[in-house]
Amino acid sequence: MAQHPRTDWEKVTSDLRRSKTSKADQSDAPPTNLSLDLDSIMPESGQAEDVANVPALKLAEPDVLPDAALTPEGQPLRDFQSTLTNTPEERANASNLMQFWERIPRYNCSDIQGINNSPDAKEMGIVNYSFEDSGEHYTLEMTPAQIRTEANGVQQTIFCYPDNTDELVELALVKLAMNNGDILQPADISHKPADISHKPAKGHAALPSYGVHFTINQLMQQLKHWGRGRSYPALMRSLEVLNKCNLSVRSTSKGGINARGAILPELVSFEQNGFDAHDRNGFWTARFHPIISLGIHAGLYQQYNVFRVARVKTHVGHAIIKLLLLNGRNISEQTPYSLKLSSLQETTGLLNYKSPYHARRKFREHIKRIEAEGLLSHVEFVEKKRGKRVIDVEARMFASASLVREMKASHKRSNIIGERRYVRAAIQKTKV
């Protein structure tokens, strides 16, 4: 069995606190679900950057790999951009679901607060929300974005939390990073090959920062492909919101996760990159949140069909599908993934209506829509009662045959990436 994501996350964060010297002395072992003959998958060159070219570890890659992905330091990026797909169409629909990042209810602040935007700062305060993942307690703190808008020729300043369109833009940027991702320099995110040879602070390992180069036209075409097209002004607004909403996540445990920054901490526009204003083919560069960077660096993500998720046109539907993909790793046509309404409410802050009946009805509707999209073969709803009173409802979701195939490919791809990382660690040991 693969390690639980929380176990992986804690191991990575603790490793990153150690110095390079102490890290090199650790005993690297293959993942528990792998049994490897190291000699059979060692590249002839003995170089870490050639591990991905070993036939047994080969995966589908971008037509042109970024320069950073061809260096020893850039192999986590190369893994991130690799997919286990058989056709160009399958690869076009494949992306990465970040295992911890997607558990953070960052796009649910409007539901938690009961308001989406307002010109009154008092109505749009900083959102504080406690959530739990795998027994670990976390606190989310979201500061709303302050942006200028124009309506009927009148400009005004409004405060807003990120919404469904902003979530789609983030999904599109992560998808575009499958081809155009890069390792970004600490203080300069112009589109140049990154130099991450800077020395880390004493006692700490350097953590690369990852981002994506893109054009507005690429964003528009990606959303249009998903059937979720957005206008140029809407995309420009989303980029601004993502760059101005500050997200802080911290664990309540001593020494746990404590990361903060805008959802897109840095955004370099086409004008700054030397293109004419309003050129939709001019390149932008966006730096990902540090939690995404850590996920890429540590391999804490899984392959999934982003086309299926993006086509579901409800915010609650997105949240349910992501929970299913992250937590229902053993789902099949015979084995269901079970989700209670109360668990969804506590984890995401969604469907917390005053009327429990209304919440239960909406819960069923959203899951039936997911079934209609072909992700599920069928669903069983079980009511939990206290006496004659319904207090909760549980959805037992059974996977469709196509979802089972995609989950199997995701598992296999994760195993191959685990093997790559193990071989590279063995190569690194020989050089210490």
DRENDO-1510 file (C-alpha; in Angstrom, 1 decimal, always signed):
<recs>
REC; n; res; u; v; w
REC; 1; MET; +0.0; +0.0; +0.0 .
REC; 2; ALA; +1.1; +3.5; -0.7 .
REC; 3; GLN; +1.8; +5.8; +2.2 .
REC; 4; HIS; -1.0; +8.1; +3.3 .
REC; 5; PRO; -0.5; +11.6; +1.9 .
REC; 6; ARG; -0.3; +13.0; +5.4 .
REC; 7; THR; +2.6; +10.7; +6.2 .
REC; 8; ASP; +4.4; +11.7; +3.0 .
REC; 9; TRP; +3.8; +15.4; +3.8 .
REC; 10; GLU; +5.1; +15.2; +7.3 .
REC; 11; LYS; +8.2; +13.4; +6.1 .
REC; 12; VAL; +8.9; +16.0; +3.4 .
REC; 13; THR; +8.4; +19.0; +5.6 .
REC; 14; SER; +10.6; +17.5; +8.3 .
REC; 15; ASP; +13.3; +16.6; +5.7 .
REC; 16; LEU; +13.3; +20.2; +4.4 .
REC; 17; ARG; +14.1; +21.6; +7.8 .
REC; 18; ARG; +17.3; +19.6; +7.9 .
REC; 19; SER; +20.5; +20.8; +6.4 .
REC; 20; LYS; +21.8; +19.3; +3.1 .
REC; 21; THR; +24.6; +17.5; +5.0 .
REC; 22; SER; +22.3; +15.7; +7.4 .
REC; 23; LYS; +19.9; +14.9; +4.6 .
REC; 24; ALA; +22.6; +13.2; +2.6 .
REC; 25; ASP; +23.3; +10.9; +5.5 .
REC; 26; GLN; +19.8; +9.6; +5.6 .
REC; 27; SER; +19.1; +6.1; +4.5 .
REC; 28; ASP; +16.9; +6.3; +1.3 .
REC; 29; ALA; +14.6; +3.3; +0.9 .
REC; 30; PRO; +12.2; +2.6; -1.9 .
REC; 31; PRO; +8.6; +3.3; -1.3 .
REC; 32; THR; +6.9; +0.5; +0.6 .
REC; 33; ASN; +4.8; -0.5; -2.4 .
REC; 34; LEU; +7.9; -1.0; -4.6 .
REC; 35; SER; +10.3; -3.9; -5.0 .
REC; 36; LEU; +13.2; -2.7; -7.1 .
REC; 37; ASP; +16.1; -4.2; -8.8 .
REC; 38; LEU; +18.2; -1.1; -8.8 .
REC; 39; ASP; +20.8; -2.2; -11.3 .
REC; 40; SER; +18.0; -2.9; -13.9 .
REC; 41; ILE; +16.7; +0.6; -13.8 .
REC; 42; MET; +20.0; +2.6; -13.3 .
REC; 43; PRO; +20.8; +4.8; -16.4 .
REC; 44; GLU; +24.0; +3.8; -18.2 .
REC; 45; SER; +25.3; +7.4; -17.7 .
REC; 46; GLY; +24.8; +7.1; -13.9 .
REC; 47; GLN; +23.4; +10.7; -14.0 .
REC; 48; ALA; +20.2; +11.7; -12.2 .
REC; 49; GLU; +18.9; +13.7; -15.2 .
REC; 50; ASP; +18.9; +10.5; -17.3 .
REC; 51; VAL; +16.7; +8.4; -15.0 .
REC; 52; ALA; +13.5; +9.5; -16.7 .
REC; 53; ASN; +14.9; +8.1; -20.0 .
REC; 54; VAL; +15.2; +4.6; -18.7 .
REC; 55; PRO; +12.7; +2.5; -20.7 .
REC; 56; ALA; +11.0; +1.0; -17.6 .
REC; 57; LEU; +10.6; +4.5; -16.1 .
REC; 58; LYS; +9.6; +6.3; -19.3 .
REC; 59; LEU; +6.4; +8.5; -19.3 .
REC; 60; ALA; +4.7; +10.8; -21.8 .
REC; 61; GLU; +6.3; +14.2; -21.7 .
REC; 62; PRO; +5.9; +17.7; -23.3 .
REC; 63; ASP; +7.0; +17.9; -27.0 .
REC; 64; VAL; +9.7; +20.3; -25.8 .
REC; 65; LEU; +11.0; +20.0; -22.2 .
REC; 66; PRO; +11.9; +23.3; -20.5 .
REC; 67; ASP; +15.6; +23.8; -20.0 .
REC; 68; ALA; +15.2; +23.5; -16.2 .
REC; 69; ALA; +13.7; +20.0; -16.6 .
REC; 70; LEU; +16.9; +18.7; -18.2 .
REC; 71; THR; +19.1; +19.5; -15.2 .
REC; 72; PRO; +19.7; +17.4; -12.1 .
REC; 73; GLU; +17.9; +20.0; -10.0 .
REC; 74; GLY; +14.9; +20.1; -12.3 .
REC; 75; GLN; +13.9; +16.4; -12.2 .
REC; 76; PRO; +11.0; +17.0; -9.8 .
REC; 77; LEU; +9.6; +19.4; -12.5 .
REC; 78; ARG; +10.1; +16.8; -15.1 .
REC; 79; ASP; +8.2; +14.2; -13.0 .
REC; 80; PHE; +5.4; +16.8; -12.6 .
REC; 81; GLN; +5.2; +17.2; -16.3 .
REC; 82; SER; +5.2; +13.5; -17.1 .
REC; 83; THR; +1.9; +11.5; -17.6 .
REC; 84; LEU; +1.0; +7.9; -18.0 .
REC; 85; THR; -1.2; +8.4; -21.1 .
REC; 86; ASN; -1.5; +6.5; -24.4 .
REC; 87; THR; -2.7; +9.3; -26.8 .
REC; 88; PRO; -2.2; +13.0; -27.2 .
REC; 89; GLU; -5.9; +13.5; -26.4 .
REC; 90; GLU; -5.4; +11.6; -23.0 .
REC; 91; ARG; -2.4; +13.8; -22.2 .
REC; 92; ALA; -4.3; +16.9; -23.2 .
REC; 93; ASN; -6.9; +16.0; -20.5 .
REC; 94; ALA; -4.5; +14.9; -17.8 .
REC; 95; SER; -3.2; +17.2; -15.0 .
REC; 96; ASN; -2.0; +17.0; -11.4 .
REC; 97; LEU; -4.1; +17.2; -8.3 .
REC; 98; MET; -2.0; +18.5; -5.5 .
REC; 99; GLN; -2.6; +16.3; -2.5 .
REC; 100; PHE; -2.6; +18.8; +0.4 .
REC; 101; TRP; -3.3; +22.0; -1.5 .
REC; 102; GLU; -6.6; +20.7; -2.8 .
REC; 103; ARG; -7.7; +20.0; +0.8 .
REC; 104; ILE; -7.5; +23.7; +1.7 .
REC; 105; PRO; -11.0; +25.3; +1.3 .
REC; 106; ARG; -9.5; +28.4; -0.2 .
REC; 107; TYR; -12.3; +29.0; -2.8 .
REC; 108; ASN; -15.1; +28.5; -0.2 .
REC; 109; CYS; -14.6; +31.8; +1.7 .
REC; 110; SER; -17.7; +33.3; +0.2 .
REC; 111; ASP; -19.8; +30.4; +1.5 .
REC; 112; ILE; -18.1; +30.5; +4.9 .
REC; 113; GLN; -18.6; +34.3; +5.2 .
REC; 114; GLY; -21.9; +34.5; +3.4 .
REC; 115; ILE; -20.8; +37.2; +1.0 .
REC; 116; ASN; -18.7; +37.3; -2.2 .
REC; 117; ASN; -17.8; +41.0; -2.7 .
REC; 118; SER; -18.6; +44.4; -1.4 .
REC; 119; PRO; -17.3; +48.0; -1.5 .
REC; 120; ASP; -17.5; +48.0; +2.3 .
REC; 121; ALA; -14.3; +46.6; +3.8 .
REC; 122; LYS; -16.2; +46.0; +7.1 .
REC; 123; GLU; -18.4; +43.4; +5.3 .
REC; 124; MET; -15.3; +41.7; +3.8 .
REC; 125; GLY; -13.2; +40.8; +6.7 .
REC; 126; ILE; -10.3; +38.4; +7.0 .
REC; 127; VAL; -11.8; +34.9; +7.0 .
REC; 128; ASN; -10.5; +32.5; +9.6 .
REC; 129; TYR; -11.6; +28.9; +9.3 .
REC; 130; SER; -10.5; +25.7; +11.0 .
REC; 131; PHE; -10.4; +22.5; +9.1 .
REC; 132; GLU; -9.2; +19.0; +9.6 .
REC; 133; ASP; -7.3; +16.6; +7.3 .
REC; 134; SER; -6.3; +13.1; +8.3 .
REC; 135; GLY; -6.5; +13.9; +12.0 .
REC; 136; GLU; -4.4; +17.0; +11.7 .
REC; 137; HIS; -6.0; +20.4; +12.5 .
REC; 138; TYR; -5.3; +23.5; +10.4 .
REC; 139; THR; -6.3; +27.1; +10.3 .
REC; 140; LEU; -7.0; +28.9; +7.1 .
REC; 141; GLU; -6.7; +32.7; +7.0 .
REC; 142; MET; -7.8; +34.5; +3.8 .
REC; 143; THR; -7.4; +38.2; +3.2 .
REC; 144; PRO; -9.8; +39.4; +0.5 .
REC; 145; ALA; -8.4; +41.1; -2.6 .
REC; 146; GLN; -8.9; +44.8; -3.1 .
REC; 147; ILE; -9.5; +45.6; -6.8 .
REC; 148; ARG; -10.9; +48.4; -9.0 .
REC; 149; THR; -13.9; +47.6; -11.2 .
REC; 150; GLU; -16.1; +49.7; -13.6 .
REC; 151; ALA; -19.8; +49.4; -13.9 .
REC; 152; ASN; -21.9; +51.8; -16.2 .
REC; 153; GLY; -18.8; +54.0; -16.6 .
REC; 154; VAL; -18.3; +54.4; -12.9 .
REC; 155; GLN; -15.2; +53.1; -11.2 .
REC; 156; GLN; -15.2; +51.8; -7.7 .
REC; 157; THR; -13.0; +49.8; -5.4 .
REC; 158; ILE; -14.4; +46.5; -4.1 .
REC; 159; PHE; -13.2; +43.8; -1.8 .
REC; 160; CYS; -13.7; +40.2; -2.9 .
REC; 161; TYR; -12.8; +36.6; -2.1 .
REC; 162; PRO; -11.7; +34.2; -4.9 .
REC; 163; ASP; -14.7; +32.5; -6.6 .
REC; 164; ASN; -15.4; +29.7; -9.0 .
REC; 165; THR; -13.9; +31.5; -12.0 .
REC; 166; ASP; -10.7; +32.1; -10.1 .
REC; 167; GLU; -10.6; +28.3; -9.2 .
REC; 168; LEU; -11.0; +27.5; -12.9 .
REC; 169; VAL; -8.1; +29.8; -13.8 .
REC; 170; GLU; -5.9; +28.2; -11.2 .
REC; 171; LEU; -6.8; +24.7; -12.6 .
REC; 172; ALA; -5.9; +26.0; -16.0 .
REC; 173; LEU; -2.5; +27.4; -14.9 .
REC; 174; VAL; -1.6; +24.1; -13.2 .
REC; 175; LYS; -2.6; +22.3; -16.4 .
REC; 176; LEU; -0.5; +24.7; -18.5 .
REC; 177; ALA; +2.4; +24.1; -16.2 .
REC; 178; MET; +2.4; +20.5; -17.5 .
REC; 179; ASN; +4.0; +22.0; -20.7 .
REC; 180; ASN; +5.2; +25.5; -19.6 .
REC; 181; GLY; +6.2; +25.0; -16.0 .
REC; 182; ASP; +9.5; +26.3; -14.8 .
REC; 183; ILE; +11.8; +26.7; -11.8 .
REC; 184; LEU; +11.8; +30.4; -11.0 .
REC; 185; GLN; +14.6; +32.5; -9.5 .
REC; 186; PRO; +14.0; +33.8; -6.0 .
REC; 187; ALA; +13.6; +37.5; -7.0 .
REC; 188; ASP; +13.3; +37.5; -10.7 .
REC; 189; ILE; +10.5; +35.6; -12.5 .
REC; 190; SER; +11.1; +36.7; -16.0 .
REC; 191; HIS; +10.9; +33.8; -18.4 .
REC; 192; LYS; +14.5; +32.7; -18.3 .
REC; 193; PRO; +16.0; +29.3; -17.2 .
REC; 194; ALA; +16.2; +29.5; -13.5 .
REC; 195; ASP; +19.4; +29.3; -11.5 .
REC; 196; ILE; +18.7; +27.6; -8.2 .
REC; 197; SER; +22.3; +27.1; -7.2 .
REC; 198; HIS; +21.9; +29.8; -4.5 .
REC; 199; LYS; +23.0; +28.7; -1.1 .
REC; 200; PRO; +20.3; +28.0; +1.5 .
REC; 201; ALA; +20.2; +29.5; +4.9 .
REC; 202; LYS; +22.4; +27.7; +7.4 .
REC; 203; GLY; +20.6; +24.6; +8.7 .
REC; 204; HIS; +18.0; +24.6; +6.0 .
REC; 205; ALA; +17.7; +22.9; +2.6 .
REC; 206; ALA; +16.9; +25.2; -0.4 .
REC; 207; LEU; +13.3; +24.8; -1.6 .
REC; 208; PRO; +12.9; +25.6; -5.3 .
REC; 209; SER; +10.0; +27.8; -6.4 .
REC; 210; TYR; +7.9; +26.8; -9.3 .
REC; 211; GLY; +5.7; +28.7; -11.7 .
REC; 212; VAL; +4.3; +28.8; -15.2 .
REC; 213; HIS; +4.7; +30.9; -18.4 .
REC; 214; PHE; +1.5; +31.5; -20.3 .
REC; 215; THR; -0.5; +33.7; -22.5 .
REC; 216; ILE; -4.0; +35.0; -22.1 .
REC; 217; ASN; -5.0; +33.2; -25.3 .
REC; 218; GLN; -3.7; +29.9; -23.8 .
REC; 219; LEU; -5.9; +30.5; -20.7 .
REC; 220; MET; -8.9; +31.3; -22.9 .
REC; 221; GLN; -8.4; +28.3; -25.1 .
REC; 222; GLN; -7.9; +26.0; -22.1 .
REC; 223; LEU; -11.2; +27.1; -20.5 .
REC; 224; LYS; -13.0; +27.0; -23.8 .
REC; 225; HIS; -11.8; +23.4; -24.3 .
REC; 226; TRP; -13.4; +22.5; -20.9 .
REC; 227; GLY; -16.7; +24.2; -22.0 .
REC; 228; ARG; -16.1; +26.9; -19.4 .
REC; 229; GLY; -15.1; +29.8; -21.5 .
REC; 230; ARG; -14.4; +33.2; -19.9 .
REC; 231; SER; -14.0; +36.7; -21.4 .
REC; 232; TYR; -10.8; +38.6; -21.5 .
REC; 233; PRO; -11.9; +41.1; -18.8 .
REC; 234; ALA; -13.0; +38.1; -16.6 .
REC; 235; LEU; -9.6; +36.5; -16.9 .
REC; 236; MET; -7.8; +39.7; -16.2 .
REC; 237; ARG; -9.9; +40.2; -13.1 .
REC; 238; SER; -9.2; +36.6; -11.9 .
REC; 239; LEU; -5.4; +37.0; -12.3 .
REC; 240; GLU; -5.6; +40.2; -10.2 .
REC; 241; VAL; -7.7; +38.5; -7.5 .
REC; 242; LEU; -5.4; +35.5; -7.3 .
REC; 243; ASN; -2.4; +37.8; -7.0 .
REC; 244; LYS; -4.0; +40.0; -4.3 .
REC; 245; CYS; -5.8; +37.4; -2.1 .
REC; 246; ASN; -3.4; +36.4; +0.7 .
REC; 247; LEU; -3.7; +32.8; +1.9 .
REC; 248; SER; -2.2; +31.6; +5.2 .
REC; 249; VAL; -2.3; +28.0; +6.3 .
REC; 250; ARG; -0.9; +26.8; +9.6 .
REC; 251; SER; -1.1; +23.6; +11.6 .
REC; 252; THR; -2.1; +23.7; +15.2 .
REC; 253; SER; +0.6; +21.1; +15.9 .
REC; 254; LYS; +4.0; +22.4; +17.1 .
REC; 255; GLY; +6.5; +22.4; +14.2 .
REC; 256; GLY; +3.7; +21.8; +11.6 .
REC; 257; ILE; +2.9; +23.5; +8.3 .
REC; 258; ASN; +3.0; +27.3; +8.4 .
REC; 259; ALA; +2.9; +28.8; +4.9 .
REC; 260; ARG; +1.6; +32.1; +3.7 .
REC; 261; GLY; +1.4; +34.1; +0.5 .
REC; 262; ALA; -0.9; +35.2; -2.3 .
REC; 263; ILE; -2.5; +32.3; -4.2 .
REC; 264; LEU; -0.2; +33.6; -7.1 .
REC; 265; PRO; +2.5; +35.4; -5.0 .
REC; 266; GLU; +4.1; +37.0; -8.1 .
REC; 267; LEU; +2.7; +37.9; -11.4 .
REC; 268; VAL; +4.7; +39.4; -14.2 .
REC; 269; SER; +2.6; +40.7; -17.1 .
REC; 270; PHE; +3.1; +40.7; -20.8 .
REC; 271; GLU; +4.1; +44.4; -20.7 .
REC; 272; GLN; +6.8; +43.7; -18.1 .
REC; 273; ASN; +8.1; +40.8; -20.2 .
REC; 274; GLY; +8.5; +43.2; -23.2 .
REC; 275; PHE; +5.3; +42.7; -25.1 .
REC; 276; ASP; +2.8; +45.4; -26.2 .
REC; 277; ALA; -0.1; +46.2; -24.0 .
REC; 278; HIS; -3.3; +44.1; -24.6 .
REC; 279; ASP; -1.3; +41.6; -26.6 .
REC; 280; ARG; -3.1; +38.3; -25.8 .
REC; 281; ASN; -0.2; +36.3; -27.1 .
REC; 282; GLY; +2.3; +38.1; -24.9 .
REC; 283; PHE; +3.8; +35.9; -22.2 .
REC; 284; TRP; +3.0; +36.2; -18.5 .
REC; 285; THR; +4.8; +34.5; -15.7 .
REC; 286; ALA; +3.1; +33.4; -12.5 .
REC; 287; ARG; +4.8; +32.0; -9.3 .
REC; 288; PHE; +2.8; +29.3; -7.5 .
REC; 289; HIS; +2.0; +29.4; -3.8 .
REC; 290; PRO; +4.8; +27.9; -1.6 .
REC; 291; ILE; +2.5; +24.9; -0.8 .
REC; 292; ILE; +2.2; +24.1; -4.5 .
REC; 293; SER; +6.0; +24.4; -4.9 .
REC; 294; LEU; +6.6; +22.1; -2.0 .
REC; 295; GLY; +4.1; +19.6; -3.5 .
REC; 296; ILE; +5.9; +19.6; -6.9 .
REC; 297; HIS; +9.3; +19.3; -5.3 .
REC; 298; ALA; +8.2; +16.4; -3.0 .
REC; 299; GLY; +6.0; +14.6; -5.6 .
REC; 300; LEU; +2.9; +15.1; -3.6 .
REC; 301; TYR; +0.3; +15.0; -6.4 .
REC; 302; GLN; -1.6; +12.6; -8.5 .
REC; 303; GLN; -2.6; +12.3; -12.1 .
REC; 304; TYR; -6.3; +12.9; -12.9 .
REC; 305; ASN; -8.6; +13.9; -15.7 .
REC; 306; VAL; -9.0; +17.6; -15.3 .
REC; 307; PHE; -11.4; +17.8; -18.2 .
REC; 308; ARG; -14.0; +15.8; -16.3 .
REC; 309; VAL; -13.6; +18.0; -13.2 .
REC; 310; ALA; -13.7; +21.3; -15.0 .
REC; 311; ARG; -16.9; +20.4; -16.9 .
REC; 312; VAL; -18.8; +20.0; -13.7 .
REC; 313; LYS; -20.3; +23.5; -13.4 .
REC; 314; THR; -20.9; +23.8; -9.7 .
REC; 315; HIS; -18.5; +24.8; -7.0 .
REC; 316; VAL; -19.8; +22.1; -4.7 .
REC; 317; GLY; -19.4; +19.5; -7.4 .
REC; 318; HIS; -15.7; +20.4; -7.8 .
REC; 319; ALA; -15.2; +20.0; -4.0 .
REC; 320; ILE; -16.9; +16.6; -4.0 .
REC; 321; ILE; -14.9; +15.2; -6.9 .
REC; 322; LYS; -11.6; +16.4; -5.5 .
REC; 323; LEU; -12.4; +14.7; -2.2 .
REC; 324; LEU; -13.4; +11.5; -4.1 .
REC; 325; LEU; -10.1; +11.5; -6.1 .
REC; 326; LEU; -7.9; +12.3; -3.0 .
REC; 327; ASN; -9.6; +10.0; -0.5 .
REC; 328; GLY; -11.2; +7.4; -2.6 .
REC; 329; ARG; -8.1; +5.8; -4.0 .
REC; 330; ASN; -9.6; +2.3; -3.8 .
REC; 331; ILE; -12.9; +3.2; -5.4 .
REC; 332; SER; -14.1; +0.7; -8.0 .
REC; 333; GLU; -17.4; -0.5; -9.6 .
REC; 334; GLN; -17.8; -2.8; -6.5 .
REC; 335; THR; -16.1; -0.7; -3.8 .
REC; 336; PRO; -17.7; +2.7; -3.0 .
REC; 337; TYR; -16.2; +5.9; -1.7 .
REC; 338; SER; -18.5; +7.1; +1.1 .
REC; 339; LEU; -19.0; +10.7; +1.9 .
REC; 340; LYS; -21.3; +12.1; +4.6 .
REC; 341; LEU; -22.9; +15.5; +4.2 .
REC; 342; SER; -21.7; +16.5; +7.7 .
REC; 343; SER; -18.1; +15.6; +6.7 .
REC; 344; LEU; -18.4; +17.7; +3.5 .
REC; 345; GLN; -19.7; +20.6; +5.6 .
REC; 346; GLU; -16.9; +20.4; +8.2 .
REC; 347; THR; -14.1; +19.9; +5.7 .
REC; 348; THR; -15.1; +22.5; +3.1 .
REC; 349; GLY; -17.5; +24.9; +4.8 .
REC; 350; LEU; -20.0; +24.3; +2.0 .
REC; 351; LEU; -23.8; +23.5; +2.1 .
REC; 352; ASN; -24.2; +25.0; +5.6 .
REC; 353; TYR; -27.7; +26.1; +5.1 .
REC; 354; LYS; -30.1; +27.0; +7.8 .
REC; 355; SER; -32.4; +24.3; +6.7 .
REC; 356; PRO; -30.9; +20.8; +7.1 .
REC; 357; TYR; -33.5; +19.5; +4.6 .
REC; 358; HIS; -32.3; +22.0; +2.0 .
REC; 359; ALA; -28.7; +21.0; +2.6 .
REC; 360; ARG; -29.5; +17.3; +2.2 .
REC; 361; ARG; -31.5; +17.9; -1.1 .
REC; 362; LYS; -28.6; +20.0; -2.5 .
REC; 363; PHE; -26.1; +17.3; -1.5 .
REC; 364; ARG; -28.0; +14.7; -3.5 .
REC; 365; GLU; -28.4; +17.0; -6.5 .
REC; 366; HIS; -24.7; +17.8; -6.8 .
REC; 367; ILE; -23.7; +14.1; -6.6 .
REC; 368; LYS; -26.3; +13.1; -9.1 .
REC; 369; ARG; -24.8; +15.7; -11.5 .
REC; 370; ILE; -21.4; +14.1; -11.0 .
REC; 371; GLU; -23.0; +10.7; -11.9 .
REC; 372; ALA; -24.5; +12.2; -15.0 .
REC; 373; GLU; -21.0; +13.4; -16.1 .
REC; 374; GLY; -19.9; +9.7; -16.3 .
REC; 375; LEU; -17.6; +9.6; -13.3 .
REC; 376; LEU; -19.9; +7.3; -11.3 .
REC; 377; SER; -21.7; +4.1; -12.3 .
REC; 378; HIS; -24.3; +4.6; -9.5 .
REC; 379; VAL; -24.8; +6.1; -6.1 .
REC; 380; GLU; -26.6; +4.9; -3.0 .
REC; 381; PHE; -27.9; +7.4; -0.4 .
REC; 382; VAL; -28.2; +6.2; +3.1 .
REC; 383; GLU; -30.0; +8.4; +5.7 .
REC; 384; LYS; -28.7; +8.5; +9.2 .
REC; 385; LYS; -31.5; +8.9; +11.8 .
REC; 386; ARG; -31.9; +9.7; +15.4 .
REC; 387; GLY; -35.3; +8.3; +16.2 .
REC; 388; LYS; -37.5; +9.4; +13.3 .
REC; 389; ARG; -35.4; +12.5; +12.6 .
REC; 390; VAL; -32.9; +12.5; +9.8 .
REC; 391; ILE; -29.6; +14.0; +11.1 .
REC; 392; ASP; -27.2; +13.2; +8.2 .
REC; 393; VAL; -27.0; +11.5; +4.8 .
REC; 394; GLU; -24.2; +9.4; +3.4 .
REC; 395; ALA; -23.5; +9.0; -0.3 .
REC; 396; ARG; -21.9; +5.7; -1.4 .
REC; 397; MET; -20.4; +6.5; -4.8 .
REC; 398; PHE; -19.3; +3.7; -7.1 .
REC; 399; ALA; -16.9; +4.4; -9.9 .
REC; 400; SER; -17.6; +4.1; -13.6 .
REC; 401; ALA; -15.4; +1.8; -15.7 .
REC; 402; SER; -13.7; +4.9; -17.2 .
REC; 403; LEU; -12.9; +6.4; -13.8 .
REC; 404; VAL; -11.5; +3.0; -12.6 .
REC; 405; ARG; -9.1; +3.0; -15.7 .
REC; 406; GLU; -8.0; +6.6; -14.9 .
REC; 407; MET; -7.4; +5.7; -11.2 .
REC; 408; LYS; -5.3; +2.7; -12.1 .
REC; 409; ALA; -3.2; +4.8; -14.5 .
REC; 410; SER; -2.8; +7.4; -11.7 .
REC; 411; HIS; -1.6; +4.7; -9.3 .
REC; 412; LYS; +0.9; +3.3; -11.8 .
REC; 413; ARG; +2.2; +6.7; -12.7 .
REC; 414; SER; +2.7; +7.5; -9.0 .
REC; 415; ASN; +4.7; +4.2; -8.6 .
REC; 416; ILE; +6.9; +5.0; -11.6 .
REC; 417; ILE; +7.7; +8.5; -10.2 .
REC; 418; GLY; +8.4; +6.9; -6.8 .
REC; 419; GLU; +10.9; +4.6; -8.6 .
REC; 420; ARG; +12.5; +7.5; -10.3 .
REC; 421; ARG; +13.0; +9.4; -7.1 .
REC; 422; TYR; +14.5; +6.3; -5.4 .
REC; 423; VAL; +17.0; +5.8; -8.2 .
REC; 424; ARG; +18.0; +9.5; -8.1 .
REC; 425; ALA; +18.5; +9.3; -4.4 .
REC; 426; ALA; +20.8; +6.3; -4.8 .
REC; 427; ILE; +22.8; +8.2; -7.5 .
REC; 428; GLN; +23.1; +11.2; -5.1 .
REC; 429; LYS; +24.4; +9.0; -2.4 .
REC; 430; THR; +27.3; +7.8; -4.5 .
REC; 431; LYS; +28.3; +11.4; -5.1 .
REC; 432; VAL; +28.3; +12.4; -1.4 .
</recs>
